[in-house]
Structure formats: structure tokens, C-alpha cells
Amino acid sequence: MVEKRADAVLKVLQQIYSMPKWSGARRNAFETLIATIISQNTSDRNTARAFERLSNRFEIKPEVLANAEISQIEEAVRAAGLYRNKAKTIKAVSKIILDKFHGSMQPILSLPFEESRKTLMTLPGVGPKTADVVLLFSAAQPTIPVDTHVKRVAQRLGFAPATGNYEDVRSSLQALYNPQDYLTVHVLLIAHGRRYCKAKRPLCKQCPISMYCPSKGMMI
């Protein structure tokens, strides 16, 4: 049964990987939103560099970024790539949070989950993954953000449809795991995708969960 395999996989991953220290603390919602916008189509290293530079130049608050010069935001997030578009998005989303929600994410996060998610996705540059990251890490809401690693690992393990879209993968994983494990599942599937279940050359022979994987030895 896929449920038993899913449970076994999670137990093995928990033995192999340590949860990062930051995963136990609830993050500031607006900072999480801005960091996730910066991270889109960008490596973790460049995301960290860009967010650090932005933080050094500006206080990461809606009222500050909404009134910042766009050229200064561009310069700060240049390392992230597509920096001009991201700077426009950061300024626009900051202005909406400031004007429509009185400079606070709380009016959005206090809504029922689905309504909160839909409201977040009305913001510029916010798709389902960004919304889910904010909800999971800043509001402890029951959702599993699906990045490229999560999608790839879940599909190779047969935990989600091989041709499934974002929502297919998210709903499939959430059906297999308890809500209290969603954050752990998200973090550990990413870690496993980076170390073993790589996109082009997965290390199936060394993979510690290969016995549970119907795709081992195959490229998909």
C-alpha cells in the first residue's frame, strides 16, 4: 500500500536528515513573502545573497519597501536574477499590503485557510507555491508547498501522479501524511531531492529509500 510506503519513507528520511534550526520557529510573514518572491527561479545561494542585501539596505516592512526607490530595490536584489521584475513585484505587493491591509499580513492570515490562500494569490507575483510557503512557515497552516524537488521526488516514489500538476502533487502528498508532518515532509523531500534524487542523474544505487521507489534505476 502506498500509505505504508509513504510512512516508511518518512521514517528513513527523518533518520538521515536533520531538520534545520529555522524550521522550528514561525517566520515573519511579510519577510517570508518577500524572500519567496526573490527565490523564484533562483538558487538558494543567490536568494540568500539578494535577501541579505535587501535587508541591509531596507527594513523589510511594507511601509518601507512601498516607498523605496525602485532602482534601489533593483540594485539590492540583482543577485537573484530577473531583478527588475522582482523589484517591481516587491514594491507593488508592499504597496497593496500597506494600503489594503493596513501594513499587516495578519488580516490575510487570520482568514480561513482556503480564503487566506486565495487572497494571497491575488497579490502580484504570488502563485500557489509562494502562498503555501507563507501559510506553512508563517501561519502553521496545513499545506505542503511543492517546489521542483518535492514534485520530482514525490512522482518518482509514486506518491503523486507522474504527469500531475502542482495541485495534484500537493493534494496527493497531503492525503498520505498527517497535517502535523507537512512541514517535515516538505523540508525532507527537498533535502532528498538535492542529495540523491537529482533531476538528471539520480543516485539510485546510493539512495537510502531505493527499496521503496518504483522508479529506481529509471529516468523520469
N, C-alpha and C positions, 0 to 999 in steps of 0.2 A: 504494500500500500504506500502511496506517495506520502501520506501523513507520517508514517513511521520513518521513511527515508528522510523526510524533512527534519524530523525531531533528531534523528541520528546525526545528520549533517551539522545541525546547530551545535550539538554537544561536542563534536570533534572540533569545530571552528573555535568554540569557546576555550578549548584546551590549548589550541595552537596560538591564537592571537589574544593579546591583551587589549582591553578597551582603553582608548586614550583617556587621559585625565579629564579633558574638557567635556567628555560625553556625559559626565555625571552632574554637570551644572547647567542650569537653564540659562540660555543666552539671551542677551538683549535683542528684542525682536527687530528693531529698526537696523541695528548693526548687522544682524543676520541677513536681513533683506538686502542691504547694500552689498555685503560680501558675496552673497549668492548671485546677484546681478553681475558683479565683477567676474565671478568664476565661470560664467557661461562661455563654453568653447575655449577654455583657458586651463592650463596646467595648474596644479595646486601650488607649485612654487611661484609662478607668476601672479597667481591670485593673491598669495600672501604678501608678495612684494608690493603689489598695487594697493592693497588694502592698508598696509602699513604706511605707505607714503601718503595716502589719502588721510589716514588718521593723524599723521604728523602735521599735516597742513591744516586740517579742519577738525573741529569737534563733530563726531558723527551723530548729528541731530537734524531732524527735518528743517528746523528754522535756520540752521546754519547752511546746509547744503542747498536749500531752496533759494537762498540769496547769494550764493557763491558765484563768482565769475566762471562761466563755462570753460574758458581757456585754462583756468587754474585746476579745475576738476580733470580736464583732459590730460594735463601735464602729470597730475598725480597718479592717474590710472593707466598711463601709457604702457606700462609693462604687461598689462592684461590683454593687449590686442583689441582690435575694434574699439579703441579707446574713445573715439569721437562719438560713436553711437552710445556707448556705455555712459559717457559723461552726460549726454542729453537725457538718457533714461534716468540716471541718478538725480539730476536736477528736477526733472518732471515728476518723478514719483515722490520726491521730497516735498515739492510744492503741493501735491494732492494731499499727502498726509497732513501737511501743515494747514491747508485751507479747509479741507473737507472733514478731517478727523481731529482738528484742533492740536495737531502736532504730536499725536499719540497713536500707537498701534493698538492700544487696548480696546477701543471701540470695535475694531475688526476681530480681534482675537477672543473677545467675550461673546461673540455670536455663536450659535450652534455650529458644529463642525462644518457641515456642507455649505452653510451660508457664509461662514468665515472663509472657506476655501474659494468659493465663487467670487466673493468680494476682493480677495487678494488677487485673483486672476483678472480682475478688471483694471488693475494697475499697469502702467506701461512696463514692458519687459518682464512681466511676471506670468509664467506659464505654470503648468501643473507641478513640475519638479520644484521650482522656486517656492511656490505656495506650500508644498508639502514639507520642504526643509524648514521654513519658518514655523509651520504648525507643529512639527515634531520636536524641533530643538528649542523653540521659544515658548511654546504653549502646551507641551506634553500631550498633544492630540494624537489619536490613534491612526497614523498613516505611515506608509513606507515610501519615501522618495526613491524614485527609480532613475539612477544615472546609467551610463553605458556599462559600468562594471556589474551593477546589480542586474541589469537586464540580461547581459551575456551569461553570467553565472546561473541565474535562475532558469534561463531557457536551456542551457546545456544540461542542467540537472533534471530537466523535465518538470520543473516546478511551475512553469508558465508556458503558454503556447509558443511554439517555435517562431511563428510569424506574428505574435501578438504585439499590440501597440502598448504605449505607456500604461493606459488604464487596465489593459488585460493583465500585464505583468503585476502591477500594483495589487489589483483585486485578487489575483491568484496567490500571491505571497501572503496577503493578509488573511486569506481563507485557511492557510496552512499553519499559521502561527498565532499565538496569543498576543493580544494588544500590548501587554507589558513587555513583550520581547521585540517589538517592532524596531526600536532604536538599535538594539543589539544586532538584529538581522541586517538592517541597513548598513551599519558600520562594518560588520564582519564579512558580508558579501563583497563589499568594496575592497577590503583588505585582501581577500582571497583572489579577487579578480586581478589585483595588481601583482601579487606574488606568484601565483600558479596559473590561474585560468586566464591567461593573456589572450588578447584578441587574435593575433596572427600565429603565435607559436605557444599554445598552452602546454604546460609542463605536466602532462598526464601521468608520466611514469613516476614522477616525484610527488604527485598530488596526494595529500593525505585523505581525501574523500573520494578517490577514484573508484573505490568499491561500491559507492552509492550513485555513480554517474553513468547513465546510459549512453553518454556521448564520448566517453573516454577513448582517446586514440583517433577521434574523428574531428575534422574541422567543420564548424558550423557558423 
